Structures are given as structure tokens and as C-alpha cells.
Amino acid sequence: MKTAIIQLEPYDNIFSIRDRMEWSHAARILFIWPKRAKLIDSEIDLQILQRQAAKQGAQIALITRDAKVIENAELLNISVFTSVPQAESTRWKTNRKHFSKIVDSDFIHSLQEKEFAKTKPGSKNNITALSRGAAIVLSSLAIISLLLYLIPSASITLYPITTQKQITLSIWASPQVHEINVNGNLPAVQKQVEVSAQLQGLSSGTANIPSEFAKGEVTFTNLTNQSIVVPKGTVISTINDPVIRFSTLLEAFVPAGKNPIVSIDVQAEQAGSTGNLESGTLVVIEGSLGESLTVTNNSPTSGGTDLQAPSPTEQDYAKINDQLKAQLRKQAISEIAVSDERLITESLDSGKVVSEVRSLEPGLPGEQFNLSLTVRFTGLVYSENDLELLAGKAMSAGLISSNESNYSGEVQLKATDTSVEISSDGTKWKETAIADVGPIIDANYLASLVSGKKISEASQLLQAKVPSKSTPIINVYPFGWMRLPWASYQIQIQAK
């Protein structure tokens, strides 16, 4: 059976003790009496505690050496022990069960009758009348006291003197970390994003545009004893790569006989300076005539001309490629992290080109050209909320050891330096956590200290106990009430 152990303090009273009982949800409540302290020394006070326990469905027992308290406990059948182990191992007495209100006029009436019977001689009727009158007065006072105890409430806002506290956090963000801890471990994940863009450039190179056709003259030699007709448009070409082709402009007749010859005018099939050939380079007859004839140009061909036009170069594309990748990297940084995610920029790779499209190849004419890229970037991201939670926990751990408190609960973060260490298993850097802190406020103790006090007196007591940068703000409800509630649990205290 669960036992709640309540260590009583010298400043506790019946109200603060009952307040602490209400917070206990155990089936047995064990009170440890402080030495040389007069907390409650009457049977009525103990009976109030006993009835509060009955109301909660619990039993109470005491650890005390106070003879008066032990005597009262025996009258109410409440177990008394000398130590916690003895209380844990010994069966408790069954407390008397009283389910009436704590302030019970009949109960007060019966007690008063006993007191008057002991102290006032006289007739039984006189004693009874006096007892009843006293009971009525006491009951009325008790009801008034109960109202004074329960009705008022108060809120107190303290403004303790604070100092700025800084701690340095060594952060390790890694996919290997699955939950945050105060040592600086921060969960992170690898994330990818594909981004696309197009950039236009100006051509810095040149290209030749064919303008005029080259012309010349070739000589055919008959290798047979038969006359041969050379049709107009017969194609003659070079033997080397690239092949340059010419065609005859007229039909020609090569007579029969041993090595008869005939000369015919020819023109290049493609315009441009590439048709300007040296002598002896047109030596191939395309088609079946090549078996019966030979051909050559005894003089150079000429007249082929080109016009120059702008054209992109590989260097032009390389320059645009670098600019486009830098632009895409910025776009990836803005897109890869969403919601509360934050990208560790240093972890972002250089990007992998998924596709590349050129509008114009080098050597082709064009003043402008376009380059389109799609690049996949990969980087490490973490939750900004996780980092703030980590900083808060680390700050709280540091404050516990120094007996301080962060009243606002807020922690600011700033990078200690700009250096970030990247490794295969994660990323390391440092952050500085900053918070305004002050001494820990014991709200229960302060509430007990000022309960029932005048507002001015309570303000002085609070400032004496808690060094403050401004006067505490005390609000008592209902408005106009000049004293703080006697019930300390009706006083709410917060620090800012």
C-alpha cells in the first residue's frame, strides 16, 4: 500500500498541513513531527486532520516523541511510531471515521458541554444552557473563520534581481542521434532537393557562314577503247576526310582511243572557303564511270568565300555553368529546409547535375545562347525546436547545480564561432545559450510566510526574503480585502 511521508516544518499550521494532505494521493499518510516545535497540540486539531484523511479515503499515522501529541493520538486511535521503517512494517490502527464537516457545530457543542461540566458547578439544566449558548457562539465564530479562510484569494508577482547566464554548447548533429540530450547530441537527417534554372549568355567566339561556291576545271582520261559520255552533274570528290564534292556543270564526250582526255568546268556542292582546293586533290569519280575514267584538277579551285558570325565557345558555356550552379545552390538552400527545419549550410554538397541542355553548340552561329541545368543537392538538416529544447535542458541542468531559476523559461542562442566541422558521421559546431536567471523561489514557503498578513507587511517580508528590482505586485480578491488569505494554498506566487 502506497504511503505518503510528509515532513512537517516548525512554521506549519493546521491549514498548511491540510493543504499538503490534499496534494497527497496515497492510501496512507505518515506525518513526521519536527523536534521542539508546537504545531498542533489539541485533540480538535488532530481530529481535523483525521477527518481530512477520511474525506480523501486515507489513514494517518504520526512519528513523534511529543507526549501531548501522543496522548491526543491515542484518544483518536491514531498510530504513533518512532521511525519510518517501523511505520512501514507495522499494521496501522483503524482511525475513527468522521464524515461530517471539519467545523461541526454539534461536535463543538459536545466538547463545550464537557468543559463546562468540569469547571462550573451547578444544576444540570444551567450547564446545558450555558453549553448550548457557548456552542452557538463558537459555531458562528467557526463559520466566520471558515469563510475568512476559504473566500479570499491572492496573486503575488515578484520581480527578483536577475543576472545574465551564458553556457557554451558543443553541438553534434548526426543521423546517428535519435534524441536530444544535454551533452549536445542533436538528431539530424540527410535531405535532398532538385532545382532547375536557365541562364542566357553572349557568344564570344566566331563561326564561318558559307557565302560563295568554289569553281574550277577537271580533266577526265579515258581508260577504254570506247567513247564515254560524262553527264552533267557527275560528282567528283577528294579522297581525304572531310570529303569535298564538286559536280560537272556541262555534259562532256570523251572519245575512244589510248588515253584521250577532256576538260570540264566543275562547281563545289557546298558554298564556302572549304571548296578552295589545291591542284591534284579532286581524284574520285563517284558512280560507275570511275571504272572507265580517271579525273584530276590540274589547277586549284577557287572563289569559295565565307562570312563570319558570333558563336558560343566551350569557355562561354563553362562560365555560364558556374554562375548557374551558384544560383541553383542558393535556391536549394532556401528550399531544402521547411517548417522548423534548419539546414547546416556547410554540409550541403556541390550538387550532382541531373540534366544539361544547350541551345546552341559551339561553332554554330548565334549571338546568344541558353544553358538549362537540373542539379540535385544533398545536405544535413535538424529541427530548430530540437536545438532550442536542447539548450533549455542544458541551461536547466546548469541552473540546478547553482541553485538558480530561469523565470521566463526562454533561452536565446547565438553561434559561438563560424567554424563548422564536417565529418562522414555528422557535423560539429558550438552555440552559446543565454538566459536571465535569479534565485530559486520557494512559493509554498513564501505563501505560508505572508498568509494572513496585511498587504504592506507582506510586501516588506517578501522584499526582505527575495532581493527585487521592483516592488512586488499583490492583488487580493475580492478587491478591497486588506489582508492576504489565511489559507496559504489560496495565494499564488510567480516570479518574472
QUICOR-V548450 format. One record per residue. N is the residue number from 1. PHI is phi in whole degrees, -180 to 180 (* if undefined). PSI is psi in whole degrees, -180 to 180 (999 if undefined). NEAR is the number of other C-alpha atoms within 8 Angstrom. Layout:
# QUICOR-V548450
{{N;PHI;PSI;NEAR} {N;PHI;PSI;NEAR}}
This chain:
# QUICOR-V548450
{{1;*;133;4} {2;-71;134;6} {3;-120;127;9} {4;-95;127;11} {5;-104;121;8} {6;-114;114;9} {7;-85;112;8} {8;-79;148;10} {9;-111;158;7} {10;-58;-29;8} {11;-88;-1;6} {12;-68;151;11} {13;-133;-178;8} {14;-59;-33;10} {15;-75;-45;9} {16;-67;-33;12} {17;-67;-45;10} {18;-63;-37;10} {19;-59;-43;10} {20;-70;-31;9} {21;-64;-37;10} {22;-64;-28;8} {23;-78;-16;6} {24;-85;135;8} {25;-116;23;7} {26;-90;161;9} {27;-79;-22;11} {28;-131;137;12} {29;-122;122;15} {30;-111;118;13} {31;-95;130;12} {32;-104;113;11} {33;-77;135;11} {34;-73;154;10} {35;-74;143;4} {36;52;44;4} {37;-130;131;7} {38;-96;91;6} {39;-88;-70;9} {40;-136;128;9} {41;-129;19;10} {42;-118;157;8} {43;-64;-34;10} {44;-63;-45;6} {45;-61;-44;10} {46;-65;-36;12} {47;-68;-32;9} {48;-62;-45;9} {49;-64;-40;10} {50;-63;-41;14} {51;-71;-35;13} {52;-62;-40;11} {53;-64;-43;12} {54;-62;-39;12} {55;-61;-35;8} {56;-87;-3;8} {57;74;34;7} {58;-128;168;11} {59;-110;154;12} {60;-123;154;13} {61;-148;164;13} {62;-125;149;12} {63;-118;108;13} {64;-159;158;12} {65;-118;9;7} {66;-74;118;6} {67;-63;-39;6} {68;-66;-43;7} {69;-65;-41;12} {70;-63;-40;11} {71;-62;-46;8} {72;-65;-37;12} {73;-65;-38;13} {74;-63;-39;9} {75;-63;-32;8} {76;-98;8;10} {77;62;39;10} {78;-101;131;14} {79;-68;141;11} {80;-126;132;10} {81;-127;167;11} {82;-101;-14;9} {83;-156;163;7} {84;-66;-45;8} {85;-58;-39;6} {86;-64;-40;9} {87;-67;-36;12} {88;-71;-31;6} {89;-99;-7;6} {90;-109;144;6} {91;-70;134;5} {92;-85;152;8} {93;-69;150;7} {94;-80;116;7} {95;-67;151;10} {96;-65;139;7} {97;-99;121;7} {98;-129;120;7} {99;-110;10;7} {100;-80;175;6} {101;-65;159;5} {102;-61;-43;7} {103;-96;102;9} {104;-118;116;9} {105;-63;-37;10} {106;-64;-39;7} {107;-64;-47;7} {108;-62;-40;12} {109;-59;-45;13} {110;-66;-39;8} {111;-65;-41;8} {112;-67;-35;11} {113;-60;-42;12} {114;-64;-43;8} {115;-64;-44;8} {116;-67;-32;11} {117;-66;-33;9} {118;-78;-35;7} {119;-103;-22;6} {120;-118;111;7} {121;-75;156;6} {122;146;-171;6} {123;-71;155;6} {124;-63;-36;6} {125;-67;-41;6} {126;-63;-43;8} {127;-61;-44;13} {128;-64;-43;9} {129;-64;-45;8} {130;-62;-41;9} {131;-63;-42;12} {132;-66;-41;10} {133;-62;-43;8} {134;-65;-38;10} {135;-63;-40;13} {136;-64;-45;10} {137;-62;-47;8} {138;-64;-39;10} {139;-63;-42;12} {140;-64;-44;8} {141;-63;-39;8} {142;-65;-41;9} {143;-65;-43;9} {144;-62;-44;8} {145;-61;-41;8} {146;-64;-41;9} {147;-64;-43;8} {148;-63;-29;10} {149;-77;-39;10} {150;-94;-35;10} {151;-71;-53;6} {152;-67;151;13} {153;-143;162;12} {154;-150;152;13} {155;-126;136;10} {156;-125;128;12} {157;-113;120;11} {158;-101;150;12} {159;-125;72;11} {160;-64;153;13} {161;-67;128;8} {162;-116;159;8} {163;-129;157;7} {164;-89;126;8} {165;-114;136;8} {166;-124;139;8} {167;-133;146;8} {168;-99;127;9} {169;-108;130;11} {170;-94;106;10} {171;-91;133;12} {172;-123;107;11} {173;-101;125;13} {174;-155;148;13} {175;-64;-17;11} {176;-78;-14;8} {177;-94;131;11} {178;-112;-13;7} {179;-153;153;7} {180;-76;155;11} {181;-150;166;9} {182;-69;-10;10} {183;-75;-8;8} {184;107;3;11} {185;-73;129;13} {186;-131;123;17} {187;-63;140;15} {188;-146;159;13} {189;-136;150;9} {190;-79;134;9} {191;-135;142;9} {192;-118;153;9} {193;-149;139;10} {194;-105;131;9} {195;-129;147;10} {196;-131;149;9} {197;-164;166;9} {198;-132;143;9} {199;-136;143;9} {200;-105;144;9} {201;-132;164;10} {202;-102;136;9} {203;-73;135;14} {204;-108;-10;9} {205;-96;-175;9} {206;-131;158;12} {207;-137;147;11} {208;-90;131;9} {209;-107;116;10} {210;-55;139;12} {211;-123;-60;10} {212;-112;150;11} {213;-86;138;15} {214;-76;149;16} {215;-133;162;14} {216;-175;-166;12} {217;-135;137;12} {218;-122;156;13} {219;-118;126;12} {220;-97;140;13} {221;-121;129;12} {222;-83;128;18} {223;-99;-1;9} {224;-116;177;11} {225;-96;15;8} {226;-120;148;7} {227;-72;148;11} {228;-132;136;9} {229;-96;129;8} {230;-103;109;10} {231;-67;155;9} {232;-63;139;10} {233;89;5;9} {234;-62;134;10} {235;-93;129;10} {236;-120;139;14} {237;-141;170;14} {238;-81;164;12} {239;-96;-21;9} {240;-89;162;5} {241;-94;132;5} {242;-79;149;4} {243;-77;126;8} {244;-108;125;9} {245;-109;140;11} {246;-123;162;11} {247;-135;148;13} {248;-71;144;15} {249;-92;-18;10} {250;-137;161;9} {251;-80;144;10} {252;-134;155;10} {253;-121;122;9} {254;-105;113;14} {255;-68;163;10} {256;-77;162;11} {257;130;178;10} {258;-80;112;8} {259;55;46;8} {260;-72;150;10} {261;-129;160;10} {262;-151;143;10} {263;-105;140;8} {264;-137;143;12} {265;-75;140;11} {266;-132;161;12} {267;-139;142;12} {268;-64;143;13} {269;-75;-27;8} {270;-115;132;8} {271;-69;161;15} {272;118;170;14} {273;-71;-13;13} {274;-65;-19;8} {275;-82;-5;15} {276;-83;99;12} {277;-110;155;9} {278;-76;163;8} {279;-66;148;11} {280;80;12;10} {281;-100;-21;11} {282;-91;98;13} {283;-129;1;13} {284;-114;129;12} {285;-103;118;13} {286;-81;137;10} {287;104;-171;5} {288;-74;-20;6} {289;-64;-19;9} {290;-66;-16;10} {291;-83;-18;5} {292;-115;-16;9} {293;-131;158;12} {294;-119;160;12} {295;-145;153;13} {296;-163;158;13} {297;-104;116;15} {298;-77;-14;9} {299;-135;159;9} {300;-64;152;11} {301;-87;153;14} {302;-154;175;10} {303;97;-8;10} {304;-77;128;16} {305;-131;158;12} {306;-127;155;12} {307;-111;141;8} {308;-92;141;8} {309;-139;155;11} {310;-61;148;12} {311;-154;141;16} {312;-70;152;21} {313;-115;170;11} {314;-63;-33;7} {315;-66;-37;6} {316;-60;-45;12} {317;-67;-37;11} {318;-64;-40;8} {319;-66;-46;8} {320;-64;-36;12} {321;-61;-45;9} {322;-64;-43;8} {323;-64;-41;8} {324;-67;-39;12} {325;-65;-40;9} {326;-63;-40;8} {327;-65;-42;8} {328;-68;-33;12} {329;-64;-43;11} {330;-62;-40;8} {331;-65;-40;9} {332;-65;-40;12} {333;-61;-39;10} {334;-77;-22;7} {335;-100;-25;8} {336;-72;-29;10} {337;-105;129;11} {338;-126;164;7} {339;55;-124;4} {340;-95;12;8} {341;-74;149;10} {342;-131;130;10} {343;-85;134;11} {344;-83;98;10} {345;-56;-38;8} {346;-65;-21;6} {347;-85;-9;9} {348;-70;127;10} {349;-75;179;7} {350;-77;-9;6} {351;95;145;9} {352;-114;125;7} {353;-73;119;9} {354;-88;-38;8} {355;-152;150;8} {356;-140;127;9} {357;-128;125;7} {358;-104;139;9} {359;-82;-22;7} {360;-153;126;9} {361;-79;151;7} {362;-58;142;8} {363;97;-18;10} {364;-94;144;9} {365;-71;141;12} {366;169;131;11} {367;-73;-32;10} {368;-127;158;10} {369;-146;159;13} {370;-122;144;11} {371;-127;126;14} {372;-113;131;12} {373;-129;143;13} {374;-121;121;12} {375;-126;138;14} {376;-102;122;12} {377;-110;147;14} {378;-129;132;11} {379;-149;172;13} {380;-102;129;13} {381;-123;153;13} {382;-139;167;15} {383;-85;128;11} {384;-64;-35;9} {385;-63;-39;7} {386;-63;-42;11} {387;-65;-42;10} {388;-65;-40;10} {389;-65;-41;8} {390;-61;-46;13} {391;-62;-40;13} {392;-63;-43;11} {393;-67;-41;10} {394;-64;-40;10} {395;-65;-43;12} {396;-61;-42;10} {397;-61;-40;9} {398;-70;-35;8} {399;-72;-34;11} {400;-60;-43;9} {401;-69;-25;7} {402;-102;8;6} {403;58;43;8} {404;-123;169;11} {405;-140;145;12} {406;-97;100;12} {407;-65;-41;9} {408;-79;-22;6} {409;77;0;6} {410;-94;142;7} {411;-131;125;11} {412;-92;149;7} {413;-123;141;10} {414;-148;147;7} {415;-67;131;8} {416;-68;-44;8} {417;-148;176;7} {418;-95;-1;5} {419;-79;131;5} {420;-127;129;8} {421;-98;118;7} {422;-103;131;9} {423;-137;175;6} {424;-68;-24;4} {425;-106;4;7} {426;160;-166;11} {427;-135;140;12} {428;-123;140;11} {429;-160;179;11} {430;-121;144;11} {431;-128;149;13} {432;-108;124;12} {433;-99;133;14} {434;-128;135;11} {435;-150;150;12} {436;-89;118;11} {437;-125;161;12} {438;-150;-177;12} {439;-67;151;9} {440;-66;133;7} {441;-100;121;7} {442;-88;92;6} {443;-63;-39;9} {444;-64;-43;8} {445;-64;-46;7} {446;-65;-39;9} {447;-63;-42;13} {448;-65;-35;11} {449;-65;-39;7} {450;-102;-1;11} {451;-62;132;12} {452;80;-3;9} {453;-85;156;10} {454;-65;155;9} {455;-61;-44;10} {456;-64;-42;6} {457;-65;-42;8} {458;-62;-40;10} {459;-62;-43;11} {460;-65;-42;8} {461;-62;-44;10} {462;-65;-42;11} {463;-68;-29;11} {464;-71;-35;7} {465;-84;-34;6} {466;-125;103;8} {467;-56;125;8} {468;-126;155;11} {469;-89;-12;7} {470;-155;165;6} {471;-66;137;9} {472;-60;145;12} {473;-97;119;7} {474;-118;120;10} {475;-117;125;8} {476;-113;134;14} {477;-118;139;9} {478;-67;155;7} {479;-61;144;6} {480;99;-15;6} {481;-68;128;9} {482;-91;-13;7} {483;-122;155;9} {484;-75;156;16} {485;-58;147;16} {486;-72;-30;8} {487;-79;112;12} {488;-64;-27;13} {489;-72;-10;9} {490;-87;2;10} {491;-110;119;14} {492;-102;128;10} {493;-122;131;10} {494;-135;154;8} {495;-117;140;9} {496;-128;999;8}}
